[in-house]
Amino acid sequence: MTASSHELHRVTTPVLEIAYHQAGTRRRATDVPVILLHGFPYDVRAYDEVTQLLTAEGREVLTPYLRGYGPTRFLDGTTPRSGQQAALAQDLLDFMDALEIERAVVAGYDWGGRAACAAAALWPERIASLVTAGGYTIQDIARSVEPAAPQAEHNYWYQYYFHSERGRRGLEQNREELCKLLWRLWSPTWPQAEEAFPASARSLHNPDFVDVVIHSYRHRYALAEGDPRYQALEDLLAAQPRIAVPTVVLVSGANGVIAPADQGGTEHFTGPCDVRTLPGVGHNVPQEAPQAFAEAILSLPA
């Protein structure tokens, strides 16, 4: 299949109509596609250059918009607008099922990296290999009440802001200003952040964006109940499951929200695991360092 990376497609899953971009062709019938997963508060534009590099090497690439972003929509108005980690992982599996993808290489950062890690841990038979920017990112909700180092707590101010109704209203009323601020703070060495932001800003106006984001940052601290349909998966993730698939961990050396020392968790990777540090790269790894991100994917078995 051949398509422009900017051509929009849609597929229906049990909960969502997921919008996605598709590009490239598989050189061999045995090749598996690459699924690239964005984070908060970004969107699929983070992967434009990575997609070009991968398709030039004969890889098929799919970049879905996560729930609450861009053109992706919930099918039912009564469905809880959950942003919990199990929902993101299930969305990835549902996306693969809807497109009849048996196995895929998955790669992501921030929320997308968490979905990729969770899927690799829960369904290793479906995940050929994994690239995760930030290390093992499955949340340990039971330990969320334990304080982090003061500098980390300072960096997480936006999460605590979202715990309050003032924060919800702030995100609703000032979403572009607030999210642009996070882009700058989290990628302090990336001069193109200001220029790149408008292309992704439109995805933040999804009608469910605020609800999904607020639920995500409350659920991870056990301040909000999850959607019951995902409870069985949350129970499995609570055990901090190991990841056995071949993995590349990308550690961003200039990450303005997560210190390099907190981007590992390599004890959770029981299969081949290559840790690569990217000096001078901030939180938005694929958009700041597309060559390194693409090389990580190409170095793994497909």
C-alpha positions in Angstrom: 0.0 0.0 0.0 1.3 3.5 -0.9 0.0 6.7 0.5 1.2 10.2 1.3 2.1 10.7 5.0 -0.4 13.6 4.9 -3.3 11.6 3.5 -5.8 11.0 6.3 -7.4 7.6 6.8 -9.9 6.4 9.4 -10.6 3.0 11.0 -13.4 2.0 13.4 -12.5 0.2 16.7 -14.9 -0.9 19.4 -14.6 2.6 21.1 -13.1 5.0 18.6 -12.9 6.1 15.0 -9.2 6.5 14.9 -7.7 8.9 12.3 -4.3 8.0 11.0 -1.7 8.6 8.3 -0.2 5.9 6.3 3.0 6.0 4.1 5.4 3.7 2.4 5.4 0.2 1.1 6.7 -3.1 2.4 9.5 -4.6 0.3 8.8 -8.1 1.4 5.5 -9.9 2.4 7.1 -10.9 5.7 7.9 -7.2 6.7 5.8 -5.8 9.4 4.6 -2.1 9.6 5.9 0.5 11.9 3.4 2.2 14.2 4.5 5.6 15.6 2.7 7.0 18.7 2.8 10.6 19.7 2.5 12.1 23.2 1.0 15.0 25.1 0.7 17.8 24.0 1.9 16.8 20.5 0.4 15.0 17.5 1.4 13.0 14.5 3.4 15.9 13.0 6.2 14.9 15.4 6.9 12.0 13.0 6.9 13.7 9.6 10.7 13.5 9.2 10.9 10.1 10.8 8.3 8.8 8.4 10.3 10.1 5.4 13.4 8.4 6.6 11.6 5.1 7.2 9.7 5.0 3.9 13.0 5.7 2.1 14.2 2.4 3.6 11.1 0.5 2.4 9.1 0.5 5.6 5.4 1.0 5.8 4.5 3.6 8.5 1.3 4.3 10.3 0.8 7.3 12.6 -2.5 7.3 14.5 -3.9 10.3 16.5 -4.4 9.2 20.1 -7.8 9.4 21.7 -8.6 13.1 22.4 -6.4 14.4 19.6 -6.9 15.6 16.1 -9.7 13.9 14.0 -9.9 10.8 16.3 -13.4 10.6 17.8 -15.3 8.5 20.3 -18.2 6.5 18.8 -20.5 6.9 21.8 -21.2 10.1 23.7 -21.6 8.1 26.9 -18.2 6.5 26.8 -15.9 7.8 29.6 -13.3 10.1 28.2 -10.5 8.1 29.9 -6.8 8.9 29.4 -5.6 6.0 31.6 -2.6 3.9 30.4 -4.7 0.7 29.9 -7.0 2.6 27.5 -4.1 3.8 25.4 -2.7 0.3 25.2 -6.0 -1.2 24.3 -6.5 1.5 21.6 -3.2 0.4 20.0 -4.3 -3.3 20.0 -7.7 -2.4 18.6 -6.1 -0.3 15.9 -3.9 -3.2 14.9 -6.9 -5.6 14.9 -9.1 -3.2 12.9 -6.4 -3.0 10.2 -5.7 -6.8 10.4 -2.1 -6.2 11.5 -0.8 -9.3 13.2 2.5 -7.9 14.3 4.1 -4.4 14.2 7.2 -2.5 15.3 5.9 0.1 17.7 7.7 3.3 18.8 6.7 6.3 20.9 7.4 8.9 23.5 5.4 10.4 26.4 1.8 9.0 26.2 2.7 7.1 23.0 5.7 5.5 24.6 3.6 4.4 27.5 1.0 2.8 25.1 3.9 1.1 23.3 5.5 -0.2 26.5 2.2 -1.5 27.8 1.4 -3.3 24.6 4.8 -4.9 24.4 4.5 -6.1 28.0 0.9 -7.4 27.7 0.9 -8.8 24.1 4.5 -9.6 23.1 3.2 -11.9 20.4 1.8 -8.8 18.6 4.9 -6.5 19.0 7.9 -7.4 16.9 10.1 -4.8 18.6 9.9 -1.5 20.6 11.5 1.9 20.6 10.7 3.9 23.7 11.9 7.4 24.4 12.1 7.7 28.1 12.6 4.1 29.1 10.1 2.0 30.9 7.1 4.3 31.2 4.3 2.0 32.6 2.9 3.9 35.6 3.2 2.4 39.1 0.0 4.0 40.3 0.2 2.3 43.7 3.4 4.2 44.4 2.2 7.5 43.0 1.8 9.0 46.5 5.6 8.6 47.1 7.4 12.0 46.6 10.0 12.4 43.8 13.1 14.5 44.1 12.3 18.2 44.5 13.5 19.1 41.0 11.3 16.5 39.5 8.3 17.7 41.6 9.0 21.2 40.3 9.0 19.9 36.7 5.7 18.2 37.3 3.8 21.4 38.2 1.5 21.0 35.2 0.3 17.6 36.5 -0.6 19.0 39.9 -2.3 22.0 38.1 -4.5 19.5 36.2 -5.6 17.9 39.5 -7.6 21.0 40.3 -10.6 22.5 38.6 -8.6 25.6 38.2 -6.2 23.6 36.1 -9.1 22.0 34.0 -10.4 25.5 33.3 -6.9 26.7 32.5 -6.4 24.0 30.0 -9.8 24.7 28.5 -9.4 28.4 28.2 -5.6 28.7 27.4 -4.8 25.4 25.8 -2.6 26.7 23.0 -0.7 29.1 25.3 -0.3 26.5 28.0 0.8 23.7 25.6 3.2 26.0 23.8 4.8 26.8 27.1 5.2 23.1 27.8 6.8 22.6 24.4 9.4 25.3 25.2 10.1 24.1 28.8 10.4 20.5 27.8 12.7 21.1 24.8 14.9 24.0 26.0 17.6 23.4 23.4 15.3 23.1 20.4 15.0 26.5 18.7 12.4 25.2 16.2 9.8 24.6 18.9 8.0 27.9 18.4 7.9 27.5 14.7 6.8 23.8 14.8 4.0 24.3 17.3 1.2 25.7 15.1 1.1 22.6 12.9 0.3 20.4 15.9 -1.9 23.0 17.8 -5.0 22.2 15.7 -5.0 18.7 17.2 -5.4 20.1 20.7 -8.9 21.4 19.7 -10.4 17.9 19.6 -13.7 18.1 21.6 -12.5 15.5 24.0 -8.9 16.7 24.5 -9.5 18.4 27.8 -11.5 15.6 29.4 -9.0 12.9 28.2 -6.0 14.9 29.4 -7.4 15.8 32.8 -8.5 12.2 33.4 -5.0 10.9 32.4 -3.2 13.2 35.0 -5.7 12.4 37.7 -5.9 8.6 37.2 -2.2 8.1 37.3 -2.2 9.6 40.9 -5.3 7.5 41.9 -7.4 10.7 42.0 -9.9 9.5 39.5 -11.6 6.1 38.8 -10.8 4.4 35.6 -13.1 3.1 32.9 -14.3 -0.3 34.2 -13.7 -1.9 30.8 -10.0 -1.5 31.3 -9.7 -2.6 34.9 -8.4 -6.1 34.0 -5.6 -4.5 32.0 -4.8 -2.0 34.8 -4.5 -4.9 37.2 -1.9 -6.5 35.0 0.0 -3.2 34.5 0.0 -2.7 38.3 2.4 -5.6 38.6 4.9 -3.6 36.5 5.3 -6.4 33.9 8.6 -7.1 32.2 9.1 -6.4 28.5 10.8 -9.2 26.6 10.7 -7.9 23.0 13.8 -6.4 21.4 14.0 -2.8 22.6 15.9 0.4 22.0 15.6 3.0 24.9 16.3 6.6 23.9 17.4 8.8 26.7 17.1 12.5 25.9 19.9 14.4 27.6 18.2 17.9 27.5 14.7 16.7 28.5 13.1 19.6 30.4 10.5 17.5 32.2 12.2 14.1 32.9 15.8 14.0 33.9 18.1 11.5 32.1 18.6 9.5 35.3 14.8 8.9 35.4 14.5 7.6 31.8 15.8 4.1 32.3 14.0 1.3 34.1 16.2 -1.1 32.2 15.6 -3.8 34.9 12.1 -4.2 33.4 13.5 -5.2 30.0 14.4 -8.9 29.9 15.0 -9.2 26.2 17.7 -7.5 24.1 17.8 -3.8 25.2 20.0 -1.1 23.7 20.1 2.2 25.6 21.2 5.2 23.5 21.7 8.6 25.0 20.9 11.7 22.9 22.8 14.7 24.2 21.2 18.0 23.7 17.8 16.5 22.7 14.7 17.4 24.7 11.4 15.7 25.3 10.0 15.7 21.8 12.6 13.2 20.6 11.3 12.2 17.1 10.8 15.8 16.0 14.1 17.0 17.5 16.2 14.0 16.5 14.4 12.3 13.6 17.6 10.6 12.3 18.4 9.0 15.7 14.8 7.9 16.1 14.6 6.4 12.7 17.9 4.6 13.1 16.7 3.1 16.4 13.7 1.6 14.6 15.8 0.4 11.6 18.3 -1.3 14.0 15.6 -3.6 15.4 14.2 -6.8 14.0 10.9 -6.4 12.0 
